[in-house]
């Protein structure tokens, strides 16, 4: 009888540990998802307001310093990767302002193409900000959750 109770306690502790671990990772990823979605929403804003200071406008003002540093480092890489995938720029276009090229592309893009681009941009930013803690599939899902939460509030 004591053995069964001991095993039950052991499994309860293991279960609690695993749940806490996943909740911690999920909370971290969810925070990054909100940041990624906000950056994409700011890109949408920049598409409609071309005279804005784009780089300043892209990064949310309430991001902590460490995430801000990471975001400044990964944003150009993610933007170039997606611009290349969507044939907005060529691999050899080193002098092209990628953010400006993306905004110009999105101004004339079909609504479905815009949506696809925005989803992938948020997911790729989320993935880059997660530092390998989530997969691209999880980044897409978490970005969609964050998008629904952020847009649902407006």
Secondary structure by P-SEA (a helix, b strand, c coil): caaaaaaaaaaaaaaaaaaaaaaaaaaaaaaaaaaaaaaaaaaaaaaaccccaaaaaaccccccaaaaaaaaacaaaaaaaaaaaaccccccccccaaaaaaaaaaacccaaaaaaaaaaaaaaaaaaaacccccaaaaaaaaaaaaaaaaaac
